[in-house]
């Protein structure tokens, strides 16, 4: 499809600061990169001080504007939004002022005769609070021209469609791989056997730490918020860090383990960013099973399936030629799926009228 060029405004938690966007960082960067195909793209976010967790990010064709307050961001968006533009608002972008921002952005788009699009990157976490009860989005969403989801599959599309009789598009979370640099031609030295990341210290992470001594001589890298006791012999512990730095660490890791969140239950086509980040880095993914996994990576062919934590040493004993082959197939598939997801998203948005 030949896409009609139109300005795009993307209101995000952050594309600059991992310390703000956390696990959504690659979602937002990938969205910005995909949207460039529609026209000049501007990201709007609130100011935040840089921290050691952040890494520099910029992309040709993407302008990034930061503002000290939600009101100043809204004023700039109103001034810059022209007729027929696309204005995408990501859940959580304006932090404490987010509810007011949802209302204001719909109003800005209506006044300019632009199209406002509501973006939910984590529908499984949000929909239980929206479905079957009074919630402001139930009244507000019909003011938006469309909804874009990055998780939740057909069930999430159905539930959002019931909330708002507007078009709903589920973009494959493989889109996140767009935000990662292409792997160098030369193979990285993989000086870690296993990489695990954690967004918060929970019972799941405590269980991993309790079992570390049973994992034998595996060279482990733990990234994120891990409970006390993680820093044992043979384990390197790293603080939460920007996906660009995490990508470099994944390129040094033979395997990456993906453990699931409880609220994924019941929603298919919901995959953590690390699934695609691991594949893009050529690290062999070892994942707990979840509905829709074959939609992204074929078990045993493009990833390994972990039924119990006790199985980690056995799965990670895979010989290097076979591990490398599994990882290479996953890397090629994710790269193709990311491009396809971007095309499907832009095709959908190109047809959204004010």
N, C-alpha and C positions, 0 to 999 in steps of 0.2 A: 504493500500500500504506500502511495506517495502521501506523506503527512503534510497537512496544512500547517505552516509556521505560525506560531502564536507565542506571546510571552508567557513564561511560567514563573510563578512565585511559590516557593516552598517554605512553609513555616515549620521549623523543626526544633526539637530539644537542643541539638547541636550537631554540626558536622566537624567542628573544630576541637571540641573538648570531650575526650573520652570520660573525664571525671564527671561530666554532666550526663552524657548520653549512655554511658556504660555499654551493656550488651546490645543496645540498639544502634551503636555508632555506625557499623557497616550497613545496616538497613538504610539509614538516612543518607549516607554517602552514595550508596548504590542508587537510591531513588534520584538523587541529584544528577548522577551520571547518565541514567536512562532518560531523564526528562530533557536533556540537552537536544535529543533528536526532535523534540517538538518545537524548540525555539530557545532564545536566550533565557537562561535559568538563573534566578536569584534566590539564595537561601537567606532566611531571616531568623535570627536567634538572639537570645538575651546574652549580654556580656557575662563572662565568668573568668576569674583569674586562672592563668595557666598553672598546671601542677606537673609534678614529675611523671604522672600517669599519662599525660598527653603527648602526642607526636604531631609534627607539622603536617597539615593536609591542605592541598589545593588542587584544582582541576581546571584545565582550559574550558572556557565556555560556561563556568559556574562562578557567579559573583556571590560573595558572602558578606552580608551586612550584620553587624551586631549593634545592640541597643541597650542602654542602661535600664530601661523600663518597658513594660508591656504597652503602656500608652504611647510611648515614642515609636515603638515598633509598629503599632497599629496606625499611627499617623503617617509614617513613611509608606506603609503598604497601601493605604488609601490614596496617597498622592501618586504612587507609581502604577497602580492597577488601572489598566486601560480596557476599553470595550473588547470583549471576546478573549481576554486573557484567561489563563487557568490559575486558580489559587488553591494550592493543596495545604491543608492544615493537618499536621500529625498530632495525635493524642499526646498530651503532656508537654507540648512545646513551650507553653507559657507558665509552667510550674504552678505557683499559687493562683495565678490569674487565668488559668486555663479555661474554666467554664465561661467566664466573661469573653475570652478570646474566641471560643467556638461561636458564640452569638455574634460578636462584632465582625468576624471574618465573613460570616454569611451575609451580614448587612453590607459590608464593603463590596462584596462581589455583586450583590443585587443592585446597588447604586451605580456601579460601573458597567452593568450588563456584562459581567464576567461570569465564569463558572467556578463555583466553590466545590472542592472535593474533600471529603472527610477521610483521613487515612488512619487505620488502626493496625499497627504492626503486631499486636498481641491479643487478638480477639478471645482466645480461650481464657485469658485472665480477666477479661472485662465483661463478656456476655452474661455470665451468671448473675451479675449485678443489674443488667439491663432488661433481661427477659422476664416477663411475668410480674413486673412491678412498675411503680411510678418512677420515672427517671427523666431528667431534663432532655436527654438525647432523643427520647421518644417523640417529643414535640419539636425538637430543633432539626433533626436530620432531614425532614422533608424540605427544609430551606436550602439544603445542599443539592447539587446537581448529580452527585454520584458518591459512592463509597469504594475505597480500595482497601483490601485486607492482605496481610502478609502471612497469616496463619489461620488455622481452623477449618480449612477445607469446605466441603459442601454444606456441612452443618452450620458453620459460621455464616456462610453466604445466605442460607435459608433464614437464619435468625435475624440477620441484619436487614434482609429484604422484607421481613415481617414488620420490622420497626419503621422502615422508611421505604415507601414505594418508589425508589429510585434505583438506577442501575448499580449493581454491586459486582466488583471484579476482584477475584482472588489471584494475586500475583504470586508466583512460585517463590518461596524463600530462597531458592537457588540464586535469585537476583543479587543476594548479598555478595556473591563472589565477584561481581563487577568492580567492587571497591578495593580489590586486592591486586597488587602488581603481578604481572606475568612472571612465572618462575624463570630464573636464569637457565641458560642451556646446560650449564654444568650442574651435576648432581651435588647437593649440599652434603657436608659431612654430618651424619646423624649420630651425634654424641649422646642423645637421650633415647632410651627405649620407649618410654611412655610419657605422654603429656596429658595432664588432667587440669581442667580449669573449673573454678567455682566462683559464682557471682556473690554468694553469701555463705557463711558458715552455718550448716544445718545438720540434721541427723544423718543425711546422706553423706556429707563430708566427714562427719565423725566416724561413720562406719568404714569409710575408705582408710582413714588414719589408723583405726584399730586393726585393720588387716594388712598394713604395710609390711610388717615383719614376715608375713606369709608369702610375700611376693618375691622372695629369694633375691637374686643378684640383679634384678631389673634396675636400670638407671632411670630414675623418675624425676620429672619436672612438674611441680605443682604451681599453678598460677591462680591468684585470687585470694579470697578471704578463707583461710584454712584454720581449723581449730589448733590449739596447742598440741604439741606432740608430733606435728607433721615433719619437722626438721630433724629426721633421723639420718643415720649414715646412708649414703647413696642416694639421698633425696635433695634436690635443689628447690628451694621455695622462692617464688617471685611474687611481688605485689601485683594487684590488678593493673593492667596496662593496656594501652591503645592497641587496636587490632593490627596496625602496621608492625608494631614490635612483636605482638603475639604471632604474627605470620612468620617472622624470622625464626622465632623459637619453634614453631611447628615444622619449619623446613629442616630443623635439626633433630626432629623426633621421629622415630620409626613408626610409632603408633600414637594415635590420639583417642582417648576414651570419652564417649558421650554418655552421661548419666541423665536421666529424665526428670523433669519437674512433675509433681503430682497433678497440677491443674491441666496438663496435657490430656489427661484421661477423657475419653469420649469424643475427642476432636481429631479427625484424621488430617493428613497434609499439614502437620505442624512439626517443623524441624528447627532445632536450635541453629544459630549462625555457625557454631563450631563445626557442624556437620560439613558445611561447604567450605569453611576456612581450612579445616584439616585436609579435605580433598584438594583444594587449590594449592596447598603447600606440598602435595605429594606424600603426606603422612597417612598411613593406613588407618581408616576409621574403625574403631571397635565400639559398637553402640548397643545399648539396651534396645530391645525391639519396641516399635511403636506403629500404630495404624498408619499406613501410607508410606512406610519406609521404602518399599520398592519403587515408589513414584520418584524417588530421588537417587537411591543407590540400591543395586541388586545385592541382597545378602549372599555372602560367600563368593561372589564374583567381583563386586566393587566395594564391599565392606565386610566386616566380621560381626556376628551377632553375639552379644554377651547376655547370657541368661542369669548368671550369678557372678558376683564379684570374685568368688573363689576361682573362676575360670580365667581370670586375667593372665596368670603366668602361662597357662597352656596355650591360649590364643596368641600371646606375644612371643611364643617360641617358634612361630612360623619362620621358615628359612627365608633368607634375604631375597633370592630371586622371586619366590612366590609373593612375598610381601610387596616387593617393588611392582610386580605385575598387577596385583589388586589395586594398589595405590594409583598406578598410571591409568588404569581403566576408569577409576573414580575421578581422577583429575580431568580427563578428557570429557567425561559425561557432564560434570558440573560446569565446565567452561561452556559447553554447548547449551546446557539448560539455562545458564545465566543470560546468554545472548537471546535465547528464545523467550525467556521471561520478560526481558526488556522490550522486545518487539511486541509481544502481546499486550503489555501494559501501555505502551505508547499508542498502539492501534486503538485500544479501548478509549484512552483519554482524548485522542484526536476526534472521536465522534461525540464527545460530551458538549452539549450546547449550554449556553447560559440559562 
